[in-house]
Amino acid sequence: MEKNTSTQIQPAPSLKGRAGGASNSPAFLTVPRQEAGYRPIHDRIHDFGEVEQTLNTRERKLQASRCMDCGVPFCHWACPLGNKPPEWNNALFKGDWELAYRLLNATNPFPEFTGRICPALCEKACVLNRFNHEPTTNREDEAAITEMAFQEGFIQPHTNIQRNGKKVAVIGAGPAGLAAANDLNLMGYQVTVFEKNEAAGGLLRYGIPNFKLNKAIIDRRIKLLEQEGIEFKYGIAVDIDHIDSLGHIEFLEKLEKPDAIVLATGTPTARDLKAPGRELGGVHFALELLSQQNRVLAGIEFSKEERITAKGKDVLVIGGGDTGSDCIGTAHRQGCKSVTQIEIMPKPVEGPVDPQNPWPNYPRTLKTTSSHEEGCTRRWNINTLEFLGKEGKLTGVKVQEIDWEPNPNGGRPIMVEKGAPEIIKAELCLLAMGFLKPEHPEYPANVFVCGDSANGASLVVRAMASGKQTAEKVHAYFQGK
């Protein structure tokens, strides 16, 4: 990669002259959508290696050729980062991998992350999704582009950044904090990232299982950011509740004396379930299991008493989202006996079309993940009544089927009992019901909040977009705008 001598982030280069402009190929009419797919179930459930496979170079270029180069590309609109798939898909189709990466990286600081775990809002908004429900494989394409860029040495650290003398402290090394730190560093600020955990990544590292995102992918990017001048300090929990009227934190003043502070602390408080028996052994928040398992894979040891494991157990996951799905896949790899997932809300509509949220919006349809495919009983409209146990340990969970009726006064529907209470056998119950949005006071002008900490729990791609937007706000603050 060419060295950046500017204090500003460079705009996306034009396709004209280099890639020859849009191909206008009718490939979408003749080339069907082809996904790389997953490793066979009997193979993948025995390890924590990434489950997703890759296409060969020829097939990947064919998939890129399916991009229609739309006159009005809704993929731009749908992506929180403003990615431009028609541009980098065209470069990929023509074999210019370096240009493809530069176009992709102009809007997306870490495409190796989103290329693996993003739900691909752009694909749901793709015109081909409206046309035949076979959108361009944007997510897989960006993963392939980025891996080729690393492999071929197109990605090199910017080592000649002109510094402006200002210091910024970023609290939290999750995707929002990393995106803000990256942009601010390239703008010329001296950035120090403070992280309470032993390594960077936030939920990328401690929430998302290795079978979806190998942690070596995070380490590779952090190494690059360090080479570019960002300093990371680990094992430091900064008390953000004590920010004075001038935007100072006493601890940071003694250590760094930053001119601005970016708070990217995420949503650390999981939503709890205050049902009788909650204190029983075997009832855990989802992240207790997920973060511990990722630490075990990183070589950290836990005592028998500390270890949370699904081995030989019937497992109940409460919560129907992605975190619950990650618990299912982890439970299988730990050797569970069975997994049941329950959700208090109704079953989403099946198929590619959501009548309540039509194209180009993201459809709220039934999602079946690779973890679900590995084996899981799924139920909806189920309310949890009580955790049951013996000698302090969980043995089952009392639940009841419910229904939702319209509220005559408007607002949230009313939950009503439908079936008789029943007991689901379980020795391990994982609460995966989301996270509570943090509340922040009004901060001084030099303190900025971004990512989930500002907006509530959401997607990694939205956290990254928020981090980039916050970096621009910090820069505008120093410019006096």
LUMKOL-593163 format. One record per residue (C-alpha): residue in one letter; x, y, z. Coordinates in steps of 0.1 Angstrom, whole numbers, padded with zeros to 4 digits, always signed. Layout:
residues N
aXYZ...
END
This chain:
residues 481
m+0000+0000+0000e+0013+0035-0008k+0023+0056+0021n-0001+0082+0032t+0016+0116+0038s-0017+0135+0042t-0034+0143+0075q-0068+0135+0059i-0083+0101+0050q-0081+0097+0012p-0113+0095-0008a-0121+0065-0029p-0101+0065-0062s-0121+0066-0094l-0126+0036-0116k-0120+0055-0147g-0088+0046-0165r-0078+0019-0141a-0105-0007-0142g-0121+0007-0173g-0155+0017-0158a-0184-0006-0153s-0186-0038-0172n-0223-0036-0180s-0221-0074-0182p-0255-0093-0182a-0239-0119-0160f-0267-0117-0135l-0289-0133-0161t-0266-0162-0168v-0246-0167-0137p-0265-0180-0106r-0257-0168-0071q-0231-0192-0056e-0223-0191-0019a-0191-0207-0005g-0212-0226+0020y-0200-0243+0052r-0178-0271+0062p-0197-0304+0067i-0215-0306+0100h-0199-0338+0111d-0165-0322+0106r-0170-0287+0120i-0187-0294+0153h-0155-0310+0166d-0134-0279+0165f-0137-0241+0167g-0122-0234+0132e-0141-0211+0110v-0171-0229+0095e-0174-0208+0063q-0155-0220+0032t-0142-0200+0002l-0147-0201-0035n-0117-0203-0059t-0105-0172-0076r-0124-0179-0109e-0157-0185-0091r-0153-0154-0070k-0147-0132-0100l-0178-0147-0116q-0198-0138-0085a-0185-0103-0087s-0195-0101-0123r-0232-0105-0113c-0232-0070-0099m-0256-0050-0121d-0239-0016-0118c-0273-0002-0110g-0282+0034-0119v-0296+0037-0084p-0276+0013-0062f-0295+0007-0031c-0266-0012-0016h-0249+0022-0009w-0280+0034+0009a-0284+0003+0030c-0248+0000+0042p-0241+0021+0074l-0205+0026+0062g-0216+0037+0027n-0197+0009+0010k-0199+0010-0028p-0201-0026-0040p-0206-0018-0077e-0171-0002-0078w-0151-0029-0060n-0171-0057-0075n-0162-0044-0110a-0125-0042-0101l-0127-0077-0087f-0144-0090-0118k-0116-0076-0139g-0089-0091-0117d-0076-0059-0102w-0076-0071-0066e-0055-0042-0054l-0079-0016-0067a-0108-0036-0054y-0093-0034-0019r-0085+0003-0021l-0121+0011-0031l-0134-0011-0004n-0111+0002+0023a-0119+0038+0014t-0152+0034+0032n-0147+0003+0053p-0117+0003+0077f-0119-0034+0086p-0135-0054+0058e-0120-0086+0071f-0144-0083+0100t-0176-0074+0082g-0167-0098+0054r-0171-0126+0080i-0199-0115+0104c-0220-0087+0088p-0256-0097+0080a-0250-0079+0047l-0277-0052+0047c-0263-0043+0012e-0273-0077-0001k-0309-0074+0011a-0311-0040-0006c-0295-0053-0038v-0317-0049-0069l-0312-0085-0076n-0327-0094-0043r-0358-0076-0054f-0356-0092-0088n-0350-0129-0080h-0338-0131-0044e-0303-0139-0056p-0283-0108-0047t-0246-0103-0054t-0224-0120-0028n-0210-0087-0015r-0201-0100+0020e-0181-0130+0007d-0166-0108-0020e-0152-0082+0005a-0138-0110+0026a-0120-0125-0004i-0107-0091-0015t-0093-0083+0019e-0076-0117+0023m-0060-0114-0011a-0048-0079-0002f-0031-0092+0029q-0017-0122+0011e-0003-0101-0018g+0011-0073+0005f-0012-0046-0008i-0019-0037+0028q+0011-0020+0044p+0012+0004+0074h+0010+0041+0069t+0043+0051+0085n+0046+0088+0074i+0016+0103+0091q+0020+0140+0098r+0012+0146+0135n-0008+0176+0146g+0003+0176+0183k-0031+0167+0197k-0038+0136+0219v-0070+0116+0219a-0078+0089+0244v-0102+0062+0232i-0119+0042+0260g-0128+0007+0246a-0112-0014+0219g-0143-0028+0203p-0152-0021+0166a-0164+0014+0173g-0133+0024+0193l-0110+0008+0168a-0127+0026+0139a-0125+0060+0157a-0089+0054+0166n-0080+0043+0131d-0094+0074+0115l-0081+0098+0141n-0047+0083+0138l-0046+0088+0100m-0058+0124+0105g-0026+0130+0126y-0038+0127+0162q-0018+0108+0187v-0042+0081+0198t-0041+0059+0229v-0067+0031+0233f-0075+0020+0268e-0091-0015+0271k-0102-0032+0303n-0097-0067+0289e-0064-0084+0281a-0067-0079+0244a-0084-0057+0218g-0116-0064+0199g-0145-0060+0223l-0173-0084+0213l-0154-0093+0182r-0130-0111+0205y-0151-0120+0236g-0185-0124+0222i-0183-0138+0187p-0171-0174+0186n-0139-0184+0168f-0159-0206+0144k-0173-0173+0129l-0143-0151+0134n-0108-0165+0140k-0091-0142+0165a-0059-0142+0145i-0078-0120+0121i-0082-0094+0149d-0045-0097+0160r-0034-0091+0124r-0053-0058+0122i-0042-0047+0157k-0006-0053+0148l-0011-0030+0117l-0027-0003+0138e+0002-0004+0163q+0027-0001+0134e+0008+0030+0123g+0013+0046+0157i-0018+0038+0178e-0008+0028+0214f-0029+0002+0232k-0030-0001+0270y-0047-0033+0282g-0061-0043+0316i-0071-0008+0324a-0107-0001+0334v-0111+0037+0331d-0138+0051+0354i-0159+0072+0330d-0183+0081+0358h-0158+0107+0370i-0154+0131+0341d-0151+0167+0354s-0166+0198+0339l-0135+0204+0317g-0136+0169+0302h-0108+0155+0324i-0105+0121+0340e-0080+0122+0368f-0065+0088+0360l-0060+0098+0323e-0046+0133+0333k-0019+0116+0353l-0011+0091+0325e-0018+0107+0291k-0033+0143+0295p-0055+0138+0264d-0070+0168+0246a-0102+0148+0238i-0118+0116+0250v-0138+0091+0229l-0160+0067+0249a-0166+0035+0231t-0174+0012+0261g-0202-0007+0244t-0232-0021+0263p-0217-0040+0292t-0250-0048+0310a-0269-0078+0297r-0306-0079+0301d-0314-0102+0330l-0344-0125+0337k-0356-0120+0373a-0376-0153+0376p-0376-0175+0407g-0345-0197+0408r-0323-0173+0389e-0295-0178+0415l-0292-0216+0407g-0259-0229+0395g-0261-0235+0358v-0279-0202+0349h-0256-0178+0331f-0256-0149+0308a-0246-0159+0273l-0215-0138+0273e-0202-0156+0304l-0201-0188+0283l-0189-0172+0250s-0162-0150+0265q-0148-0178+0287q-0147-0203+0258n-0128-0178+0236r-0104-0172+0265v-0099-0210+0268l-0090-0211+0231a-0065-0183+0237g-0047-0204+0263i-0062-0190+0295e-0069-0217+0321f-0099-0218+0344s-0105-0240+0375k-0132-0267+0374e-0154-0246+0396e-0151-0216+0372r-0155-0235+0340i-0188-0231+0322t-0194-0260+0299a-0223-0277+0281k-0205-0311+0280g-0230-0339+0285k-0258-0315+0294d-0292-0306+0281v-0289-0269+0272l-0317-0242+0271v-0310-0209+0253i-0334-0181+0261g-0333-0155+0233g-0337-0160+0196g-0310-0136+0182d-0275-0140+0170t-0260-0143+0205g-0283-0172+0212s-0273-0188+0179d-0236-0184+0190c-0244-0202+0222i-0259-0231+0203g-0228-0236+0181t-0206-0233+0212a-0227-0259+0231h-0224-0284+0203r-0186-0280+0202q-0184-0285+0239g-0203-0318+0236c-0238-0310+0248k-0265-0337+0249s-0292-0314+0234v-0300-0278+0227t-0334-0260+0229q-0338-0223+0220i-0369-0204+0231e-0380-0169+0222i-0408-0149+0238m-0417-0131+0205p-0437-0147+0176k-0420-0168+0150p-0408-0145+0121v-0422-0149+0087e-0405-0176+0066g-0391-0170+0031p-0372-0141+0016v-0400-0115+0018d-0412-0096+0048p-0445-0079+0040q-0441-0056+0071n-0407-0045+0060p-0404-0047+0022w-0374-0042+0000p-0350-0024+0001n-0353-0025+0039y-0338-0054+0058p-0364-0082+0060r-0372-0095+0095t-0377-0131+0083l-0367-0164+0099k-0330-0167+0101t-0314-0202+0102t-0277-0200+0110s-0249-0226+0106s-0253-0233+0144h-0291-0240+0140e-0282-0264+0112e-0260-0284+0136g-0291-0294+0156c-0315-0274+0178t-0351-0274+0188r-0365-0239+0182r-0397-0225+0198w-0414-0192+0197n-0441-0175+0219i-0426-0191+0250n-0424-0172+0284t-0401-0183+0311l-0417-0187+0345e-0392-0203+0369f-0358-0219+0371l-0360-0253+0389g-0332-0270+0407k-0319-0295+0432e-0292-0290+0457g-0285-0256+0442k-0281-0267+0407l-0304-0262+0377t-0324-0292+0366g-0351-0276+0344v-0370-0245+0334k-0407-0240+0338v-0421-0222+0307q-0455-0215+0292e-0467-0209+0257i-0482-0174+0253d-0498-0153+0226w-0498-0116+0218e-0530-0096+0214p-0534-0061+0202n-0534-0035+0229p-0568-0016+0229n-0550+0015+0241g-0523+0012+0214g-0486+0006+0219r-0470-0027+0228p-0492-0058+0224i-0505-0076+0255m-0491-0110+0264v-0517-0136+0273e-0514-0172+0285k-0522-0198+0259g-0509-0232+0270a-0504-0250+0303p-0470-0246+0320e-0444-0272+0311i-0409-0280+0321i-0379-0281+0298k-0351-0303+0311a-0319-0284+0313e-0287-0284+0333l-0274-0253+0316c-0295-0223+0308l-0280-0193+0288l-0297-0159+0289a-0292-0143+0255m-0319-0115+0256g-0298-0085+0245f-0282-0057+0264l-0293-0025+0281k-0284+0008+0265p-0261+0028+0289e-0272+0062+0302h-0248+0091+0299p-0248+0125+0315e-0242+0156+0294y-0204+0156+0288p-0181+0186+0282a-0174+0195+0246n-0142+0174+0243v-0159+0141+0253f-0175+0121+0226v-0196+0089+0228c-0198+0064+0200g-0209+0029+0190d-0232+0008+0211s-0225+0030+0241a-0242+0058+0223n-0269+0040+0204g-0276+0007+0222a-0266-0028+0211s-0265-0032+0173l-0244-0045+0144v-0206-0044+0142v-0210-0025+0109r-0231+0002+0126a-0206+0004+0155m-0178+0010+0130a-0198+0036+0111s-0204+0054+0144g-0167+0053+0152k-0159+0069+0119q-0185+0096+0123t-0173+0103+0158a-0137+0107+0145e-0150+0134+0122k-0168+0151+0151v-0135+0151+0171h-0117+0166+0142a-0144+0193+0137y-0141+0201+0174f-0104+0208+0171q-0110+0228+0139g-0134+0250+0158k-0164+0240+0137
END
